[in-house]
Amino acid sequence: MPLLECKDLCLGYNKNILVRNLSFKVNVGDYLCIVGENGSGKSTLMRTMLGLQKAIEGSIIFGDGLQKNQIGYLPQQTQVQRDFPASVYEIVISGCQASAGLRPFYSKAEKQNAFKNMKRLGILSLAKRCYRELSGGQQQRVLLARALCATQKMILLDEPITGLDPNAAEEMYRLVKDLNANDKIAVVMISHDVNAALRDATHILHIGAKIFFGTKEEYLSLQKNGGGL
């Protein structure tokens, strides 16, 4: 059974419909790259998958033990968020809020999980540093560690390399690929950097005037044979 399946989604705001009849699924270990023009509905889809926005029509079905509050999320950052005056540890462990529920404190297991994920992403030495003092690449690793604190099954990433220099962007791609390949975490990533994303993706979802969902090989074959989207 898929971790997540979207059926016949219609997405938009009020009467402004961005996309219709959108169906796809994400299985354990998949790496899905979502591509398309600006304003096509990619970020709206991601917010809908997270339950932050309702679909106009259609359904989202969770399976294989995945709950809606067990999806890790790395959003696009605003300048205000980049200047957030909290420690790296405080931001990372905030990813455990869903599992903490109404408890006014984090459990020992949640704290251990936060330290494990900081070590996993090479930022343990930054635990006491102020987040806003970090480089863009370091900040993205902090946010990825926070996303991992929320899940063991699936992470959603919205343009994770925006604003990063080429070296930091390459490192982010490497980390995400490693989590997908070695930890079997399903990845759903919005990206404008289609060529870089295609290196690691197993599946492609193209949203626009035409909708495509399939394997990377099917997508590349369609492009090669002149069936552009």
NORCORCOR-V156377 format. One line per field, one symbol per residue. phi: phi as a letter, one per 30 degrees, with the letter a starting at -180 (. if undefined). psi: psi as a letter, one per 20 degrees, with the letter a starting at -180 (. if undefined). A space follows every 50 residues. Layout:
BEGIN
phi->???
psi->???
END
This chain:
BEGIN
phi->.ddbbcbhdbblbhcddcabhcbabbceidbcccbkdeidjddddddddd idbdddbjbbccbhidcedccdbcddccddddcddbdeddddddddeddd icddacdddddddddddddecibedcecddeddddedddddddddddddc abbabcbchdceicdeddddddeddddddddcchddcbbdaddddddddc dcbbcccleccbbldeddddddddcicec
psi->pqhpppolqpqapdjnphqqloprqprpiqnppprrqpjijghggghghi jiqqqgraqppqakipqhjkpqporqqrhghhjpmrqgghggiiijhghh cjpjrqrghhghgghghgghjkjhijhiqpgiirrgggghhghhhghhii qjgpqppomijpiqrgghghhggggghghgghikpppopppimggghhhh qhqpoppbhqppparhghghhgghjjlq.
END
